[in-house]
Amino acid sequence: MPAATLPEPDAAARCASDALLARIEQELRGGGNWMSFARYMALALHAPGLGYYASGAAKFGAAGDFVTAPELGSLFGRTLARQVADLLRPGDAVLEFGAGSGALAGALSEALEALDVRTEYLILETSAELAERQRARLRTSVRWIDALPETFSGVVIANEVLDAMPAHALAWTPQGVLERGVCLENARLAWCERLATGEVLAAAQALQIEAGERYESELSLAARAWLRTVAERLTRGAILVIDYGFPMHEVYHPQRSRGTLMCHYRHRAHGDPFFLPGLQDITTHVDFSALARVAEAGGLEVLGYANQAQFLVNCGITELLGEVAASDARRYAPLAAEAQMLLSPTEMGELFKVLALGRGVVPKLRGFTEGGRAHTL
Ligand SMILES: C[S@@+](CC[C@H](N)C(=O)[O-])C[C@H]1O[C@@H](n2cnc3c(N)ncnc32)[C@H](O)[C@@H]1O
């Protein structure tokens, strides 16, 4: 969708975006008119007070820009709770990264209580603004932490968090690997390329992409670094990464030659990351194979990998749906609509995946009993 056809923001929102743009321009002027796309994404999404996640933008739900699985209702959290309950041992905690509006924390902690599982629920949220929203919503025994504990035992959950982590943009060309960065051109933000170097070049070369012609894509060193740290600190338990993405060979499929960069603004998806910085979400698909390799290097085991539909069905979503009589249309219809969104291959069922990584856990998780595809990683 061309950015010109997207809805206009109001004056206050435009003013906030202009302030972020000024902040980005200032950094560009101090850095020889170039910054990596990962740096741009970090500023556009997370710059204190101005970035998309750090500012007051609505973000979630009908009034926002996108809908996540927990925002649809409580079915996702209640189903996930069954898997989480299996994994928890006495004294363990649940640690949710990037809890958004707090919808998952609310549904999951309530469902765990209903299953008679007593556990501490921790949230690590980088956005002060969202942490405020979570506090207002969650009156349960949630505890917010601002750094990862030195050691952790229990279940770590990251739902749609890794796609929001900064990614480097690259172009593989017959002349070599170029890093696609951001510069000012005619007073506007634009793509500017230079030869990739250092860690970015090494990671790009490791993907072994044949560049007969130009091939563009992204890779998130930040997501890998995040997992490396979480893996180091996990003494026993599991990490559940739930997000949209693919195994490496599909992320970097020869036909996906324009990458996976996607922006979300008022429920429209488009590909222009320079459109109204700070007012739109910017994401890239998750490379689940890269995460599996990082986890294994850190001594974790891949406990399972499946698409979201398969995982939720294995965890018993249809039993939960069956608890409400289909004849009770007032209660059943919204639940069925929610299940349809979570499970349908044309909605979230196929594109979204669940990757479970663990240490000291018996690798027979209920979410992966049927149709798990860890072999594709
Ligand atoms: C797309 S939202 C998803 C929110 C929620 N998990 C859900 O599914 O509705 C991304 C969330 O991740 C948070 N976030 C982004 N990077 C993060 C990081 N490195 N650590 C913790 N939270 C992060 C954002 O502030 C936001 O809460």
The ligand as an ORCA input file, in Angstrom:
! r2SCAN-3c Opt
* xyz 0 1
  C       3.979     -5.956     19.515
  S       4.030     -5.582     21.201
  C       3.420     -7.110     21.881
  C       2.774     -6.923     23.216
  C       2.235     -8.200     23.886
  N       3.270     -9.183     24.105
  C       1.103     -8.789     23.078
  O       1.289     -9.858     22.531
  O       0.059     -8.144     22.987
  C       5.753     -5.586     21.615
  C       6.020     -5.403     23.099
  O       7.402     -5.677     23.339
  C       7.970     -4.617     24.107
  N       9.427     -4.705     23.852
  C      10.094     -4.440     22.711
  N      11.409     -4.730     22.850
  C      11.547     -5.223     24.106
  C      12.658     -5.725     24.865
  N      13.894     -5.751     24.352
  N      12.450     -6.163     26.115
  C      11.203     -6.144     26.664
  N      10.123     -5.661     25.997
  C      10.289     -5.212     24.754
  C       7.194     -3.419     23.642
  O       7.305     -2.310     24.494
  C       5.781     -4.014     23.632
  O       5.256     -4.127     24.921
*
